[in-house]
């Protein structure tokens, strides 16, 4: 958690320095730095959410396939 906060702060500082160095308006540079910091903080959470959903769906598909296999096997025997 602390690494993500530090990474977001460093990313925001780097963004702000690059924009100021390229003579961009200060208000725009600060806005871009804040948006960059928030994005750097939130993207792992969002990506993790989608990856977890994908894993859960695959697991559910595997369970569903196993149930179908067992039902088919049971119907074949009975």
MMTF fields as JSON, N, C-alpha, C and O atoms, coordinates in Angstrom:
{
  "mmtfVersion": "1.0.0",
  "mmtfProducer": "UNKNOWN",
  "numBonds": 311,
  "numAtoms": 312,
  "numGroups": 78,
  "numChains": 1,
  "numModels": 1,
  "chainsPerModel": [1],
  "groupsPerChain": [78],
  "chainIdList": ["A"],
  "bondAtomList": [4, 2, 8, 6, 12, 10, 16, 14, 20, 18, 24, 22, 28, 26, 32, 30, 36, 34, 40, 38, 44, 42, 48, 46, 52, 50, 56, 54, 60, 58, 64, 62, 68, 66, 72, 70, 76, 74, 80, 78, 84, 82, 88, 86, 92, 90, 96, 94, 100, 98, 104, 102, 108, 106, 112, 110, 116, 114, 120, 118, 124, 122, 128, 126, 132, 130, 136, 134, 140, 138, 144, 142, 148, 146, 152, 150, 156, 154, 160, 158, 164, 162, 168, 166, 172, 170, 176, 174, 180, 178, 184, 182, 188, 186, 192, 190, 196, 194, 200, 198, 204, 202, 208, 206, 212, 210, 216, 214, 220, 218, 224, 222, 228, 226, 232, 230, 236, 234, 240, 238, 244, 242, 248, 246, 252, 250, 256, 254, 260, 258, 264, 262, 268, 266, 272, 270, 276, 274, 280, 278, 284, 282, 288, 286, 292, 290, 296, 294, 300, 298, 304, 302, 308, 306],
  "bondOrderList": [1, 1, 1, 1, 1, 1, 1, 1, 1, 1, 1, 1, 1, 1, 1, 1, 1, 1, 1, 1, 1, 1, 1, 1, 1, 1, 1, 1, 1, 1, 1, 1, 1, 1, 1, 1, 1, 1, 1, 1, 1, 1, 1, 1, 1, 1, 1, 1, 1, 1, 1, 1, 1, 1, 1, 1, 1, 1, 1, 1, 1, 1, 1, 1, 1, 1, 1, 1, 1, 1, 1, 1, 1, 1, 1, 1, 1],
  "groupList": [{"groupName": "UNK", "atomNameList": ["N", "CA", "C", "O"], "elementList": ["N", "C", "C", "O"], "formalChargeList": [0, 0, 0, 0], "bondAtomList": [1, 0, 2, 1, 3, 2], "bondOrderList": [1, 1, 2], "singleLetterCode": "X", "chemCompType": "L-PEPTIDE LINKING"}],
  "groupTypeList": [0, 0, 0, 0, 0, 0, 0, 0, 0, 0, 0, 0, 0, 0, 0, 0, 0, 0, 0, 0, 0, 0, 0, 0, 0, 0, 0, 0, 0, 0, 0, 0, 0, 0, 0, 0, 0, 0, 0, 0, 0, 0, 0, 0, 0, 0, 0, 0, 0, 0, 0, 0, 0, 0, 0, 0, 0, 0, 0, 0, 0, 0, 0, 0, 0, 0, 0, 0, 0, 0, 0, 0, 0, 0, 0, 0, 0, 0],
  "groupIdList": [1, 2, 3, 4, 5, 6, 7, 8, 9, 10, 11, 12, 13, 14, 15, 16, 17, 18, 19, 20, 21, 22, 23, 24, 25, 26, 27, 28, 29, 30, 31, 32, 33, 34, 35, 36, 37, 38, 39, 40, 41, 42, 43, 44, 45, 46, 47, 48, 49, 50, 51, 52, 53, 54, 55, 56, 57, 58, 59, 60, 61, 62, 63, 64, 65, 66, 67, 68, 69, 70, 71, 72, 73, 74, 75, 76, 77, 78],
  "secStructList": [7, 2, 2, 2, 2, 2, 2, 2, 2, 2, 2, 2, 2, 2, 2, 2, 2, 2, 2, 2, 2, 6, 6, 7, 7, 2, 2, 2, 2, 2, 2, 2, 2, 2, 2, 2, 2, 2, 2, 2, 2, 2, 2, 2, 2, 2, 2, 2, 2, 2, 2, 2, 2, 2, 2, 2, 2, 2, 2, 2, 2, 2, 2, 2, 2, 2, 2, 2, 2, 2, 2, 2, 2, 2, 2, 2, 2, 7],
  "xCoordList": [0.83, 0.0, 0.876, 0.658, 1.849, 2.721, 3.528, 3.839, 3.863, 4.603, 3.756, 4.272, 2.459, 1.581, 1.432, 1.376, 1.366, 1.251, 2.528, 2.476, 3.664, 4.941, 5.067, 5.499, 4.685, 4.74, 3.85, 4.24, 2.656, 1.756, 2.318, 2.204, 2.925, 3.516, 4.706, 4.846, 5.559, 6.716, 6.252, 6.791, 5.249, 4.709, 4.101, 4.282, 3.389, 2.793, 3.875, 3.772, 4.904, 5.999, 6.715, 7.025, 6.978, 7.648, 6.783, 7.287, 5.479, 4.568, 4.575, 4.654, 4.492, 4.475, 5.776, 5.747, 6.915, 8.202, 8.317, 8.79, 7.894, 7.959, 7.062, 7.463, 5.865, 4.951, 5.451, 5.339, 5.995, 6.533, 7.763, 7.952, 8.592, 9.795, 9.432, 10.177, 8.288, 7.829, 6.933, 6.211, 6.978, 6.272, 4.752, 4.111, 4.195, 2.74, 2.222, 2.909, 1.019, 0.396, 0.421, 0.156, 0.736, 0.88, -0.391, -0.321, -1.54, -2.8, -3.031, -3.473, -2.737, -2.895, -1.899, -2.228, -0.688, 0.337, -0.063, 0.108, -0.587, -1.02, -2.195, -2.242, -3.142, -4.29, -3.83, -4.293, -2.922, -2.41, -1.664, -1.773, -0.916, -0.174, -1.117, -0.876, -2.181, -3.143, -3.878, -4.05, -4.308, -4.986, -4.04, -4.451, -2.787, -1.8, -1.573, -1.449, -1.518, -1.317, -2.506, -2.332, -3.711, -4.909, -4.958, -5.275, -4.65, -4.641, -3.582, -3.831, -2.409, -1.338, -1.741, -1.329, -2.53, -2.967, -4.08, -4.116, -4.989, -6.183, -6.047, -6.777, -5.144, -5.144, -4.896, -5.512, -4.036, -3.89, -5.177, -5.452, -5.949, -7.204, -8.18, -8.824, -8.29, -9.224, -8.81, -9.65, -7.527, -7.038, -7.21, -7.618, -6.906, -7.082, -8.527, -8.804, -9.456, -10.88, -11.275, -11.961, -10.842, -11.195, -10.513, -11.116, -9.277, -8.591, -9.245, -9.357, -9.673, -10.35, -11.682, -12.044, -12.406, -13.661, -13.41, -14.176, -12.334, -12.0, -11.656, -12.101, -10.869, -10.51, -11.751, -11.912, -12.623, -13.847, -14.725, -15.305, -14.829, -15.647, -15.059, -15.801, -13.736, -13.098, -13.33, -13.623, -13.201, -13.434, -14.876, -15.136, -15.807, -17.22, -17.468, -18.242, -16.829, -16.964, -16.423, -17.022, -15.299, -14.731, -15.679, -15.874, -16.261, -17.209, -18.426, -18.907, -18.917, -20.089, -19.791, -20.64, -18.611, -18.224, -18.11, -18.51, -17.574, -17.447, -18.824, -19.05, -19.728, -21.086, -21.761, -22.408, -21.619, -22.216, -21.626, -22.35, -20.324, -19.674, -20.213, -20.5, -20.35, -20.85, -22.309, -22.691, -23.119, -24.522, -24.607, -25.399, -23.795, -23.795, -23.339, -23.897, -22.336, -21.843, -22.914, -23.094, -23.606, -24.657, -25.824, -26.386, -26.179, -27.274, -26.891, -27.743, -25.612, -25.145, -25.199, -25.525, -24.881, -24.886, -26.318, -26.614, -27.18, -28.518, -29.48, -30.655],
  "yCoordList": [-1.187, 0.0, 1.253, 2.172, 1.28, 2.454, 2.614, 3.732, 1.484, 1.554, 2.209, 2.977, 1.914, 2.524, 4.007, 4.785, 4.418, 5.842, 6.569, 7.643, 5.981, 6.594, 6.641, 7.648, 5.539, 5.515, 6.572, 7.227, 6.737, 7.778, 9.167, 10.027, 9.393, 10.708, 10.987, 12.093, 9.99, 10.172, 10.381, 11.228, 9.606, 9.785, 11.166, 11.787, 11.647, 12.982, 14.054, 15.01, 13.894, 14.864, 14.868, 15.931, 13.687, 13.602, 14.225, 14.946, 13.947, 14.544, 16.06, 16.763, 16.556, 18.007, 18.639, 19.676, 18.023, 18.573, 18.595, 19.577, 17.533, 17.477, 18.556, 19.234, 18.712, 19.712, 21.127, 21.982, 21.392, 22.721, 22.994, 24.111, 21.977, 22.118, 22.446, 23.145, 21.938, 22.204, 23.444, 23.63, 24.288, 25.568, 25.431, 26.223, 24.429, 24.271, 25.102, 25.258, 25.63, 26.425, 25.667, 24.465, 26.359, 25.728, 25.031, 23.931, 25.641, 25.035, 23.723, 22.735, 23.716, 22.493, 21.43, 20.245, 21.85, 20.911, 20.266, 19.06, 21.051, 20.517, 19.562, 18.497, 19.943, 19.068, 17.739, 16.677, 17.801, 16.582, 15.723, 14.497, 16.355, 15.616, 14.923, 13.779, 15.597, 15.001, 13.841, 12.782, 14.034, 12.96, 11.777, 10.627, 12.045, 10.972, 10.219, 8.994, 10.922, 10.274, 9.394, 8.276, 9.899, 9.108, 7.868, 6.775, 8.035, 6.893, 5.875, 4.67, 6.344, 5.434, 4.683, 3.54, 5.302, 4.649, 3.639, 2.584, 3.943, 3.122, 2.0, 1.013, 2.113, 1.111, -0.309, -1.226, -0.56, -1.958, -2.532, -3.724, -1.692, -2.145, -2.531, -3.577, -1.696, -1.952, -3.184, -4.03, -3.297, -4.46, -5.726, -6.761, -5.657, -6.807, -7.249, -8.447, -6.304, -6.633, -7.422, -8.439, -6.953, -7.651, -9.011, -9.968, -9.111, -10.405, -11.394, -12.579, -10.922, -11.798, -12.29, -13.452, -11.419, -11.842, -12.898, -13.853, -12.721, -13.679, -15.045, -16.075, -15.053, -16.305, -16.974, -18.188, -16.203, -16.752, -17.364, -18.43, -16.712, -17.232, -18.526, -19.465, -18.587, -19.817, -20.964, -22.087, -20.685, -21.705, -22.196, -23.395, -21.267, -21.634, -22.473, -23.429, -22.131, -22.925, -24.338, -25.303, -24.463, -25.789, -26.622, -27.811, -25.998, -26.705, -27.141, -28.265, -26.251, -26.561, -27.716, -28.586, -27.737, -28.818, -30.142, -31.185, -30.111, -31.328, -31.869, -33.079, -30.986, -31.414, -32.036, -33.077, -31.421, -31.96, -33.329, -34.229, -33.491, -34.77, -35.847, -36.963, -35.521, -36.487, -36.86, -38.021, -35.88, -36.159, -37.056, -37.997, -36.768, -37.597, -39.011, -39.975, -39.144, -40.454, -41.214, -42.417, -40.518, -41.124, -41.587, -42.66, -40.782, -41.138, -42.327, -43.144, -42.426, -43.526, -44.846, -45.895, -44.777, -45.994, -46.407, -47.598, -45.453, -45.76, -45.953, -46.218],
  "zCoordList": [0.0, 0.0, 0.0, -0.789, 0.872, 0.945, -0.347, -0.758, -0.981, -2.245, -3.325, -4.137, -3.342, -4.335, -4.095, -5.047, -2.835, -2.52, -2.925, -3.524, -2.597, -2.978, -4.498, -5.059, -5.169, -6.629, -7.258, -8.225, -6.711, -7.214, -7.002, -7.876, -5.848, -5.563, -6.474, -6.996, -6.664, -7.543, -8.985, -9.698, -9.413, -10.763, -10.948, -11.995, -9.956, -10.035, -10.087, -10.856, -9.275, -9.285, -10.63, -11.167, -11.173, -12.476, -13.567, -14.429, -13.527, -14.512, -14.402, -15.41, -13.189, -12.986, -13.48, -14.143, -13.162, -13.608, -15.13, -15.701, -15.78, -17.245, -17.857, -18.803, -17.326, -17.875, -17.617, -18.495, -16.444, -16.153, -17.019, -17.499, -17.216, -18.038, -19.491, -20.179, -19.949, -21.314, -21.387, -22.367, -20.356, -20.309, -20.454, -21.145, -19.801, -19.764, -18.599, -17.59, -18.734, -17.684, -16.352, -16.319, -15.263, -13.95, -13.485, -12.937, -13.69, -13.259, -14.012, -13.424, -15.291, -16.086, -15.639, -15.597, -15.307, -14.86, -13.533, -13.353, -12.621, -11.326, -11.519, -10.903, -12.373, -12.645, -13.23, -12.813, -14.194, -14.813, -13.794, -13.817, -12.911, -11.893, -10.92, -10.536, -10.518, -9.595, -10.266, -9.662, -11.506, -12.234, -12.417, -12.262, -12.741, -12.891, -11.589, -11.599, -10.484, -9.185, -8.821, -8.335, -9.056, -8.757, -9.651, -9.181, -10.92, -11.841, -11.439, -11.487, -11.045, -10.624, -9.359, -9.162, -8.513, -7.281, -7.549, -6.916, -8.475, -8.661, -9.689, -9.597, -10.663, -11.735, -11.243, -11.787, -10.248, -9.807, -9.204, -9.34, -8.549, -7.964, -9.069, -8.995, -10.085, -11.182, -11.976, -12.284, -12.311, -13.055, -12.223, -12.751, -10.936, -10.055, -9.981, -9.934, -9.971, -9.944, -11.19, -11.09, -12.369, -13.6, -13.697, -14.183, -13.247, -13.272, -12.307, -12.62, -11.153, -10.196, -10.756, -10.569, -11.437, -12.065, -13.128, -13.264, -13.879, -14.935, -14.342, -14.85, -13.276, -12.618, -12.048, -12.175, -11.425, -10.849, -11.938, -11.732, -13.082, -14.172, -14.727, -15.019, -14.874, -15.349, -14.365, -14.774, -13.095, -12.079, -12.142, -12.037, -12.312, -12.411, -13.662, -13.618, -14.767, -15.994, -15.8, -16.276, -15.108, -14.833, -13.965, -14.218, -12.953, -12.082, -12.883, -12.737, -13.724, -14.539, -15.499, -15.692, -16.097, -17.007, -16.251, -16.769, -15.041, -14.241, -13.845, -13.874, -13.481, -13.128, -14.35, -14.233, -15.504, -16.73, -17.055, -17.48, -16.859, -17.117, -16.173, -16.605, -14.909, -13.935, -14.198, -14.052, -14.584, -14.893, -16.127, -16.156, -17.143, -18.346, -18.03, -18.554, -17.182, -16.779, -15.992, -16.18, -15.132, -14.333, -15.216, -14.996, -16.202, -17.116, -17.988, -18.335, -18.342, -19.162, -18.377, -18.932, -17.107, -16.279, -15.912, -15.817, -15.712, -15.219, -16.305, -16.049]
}
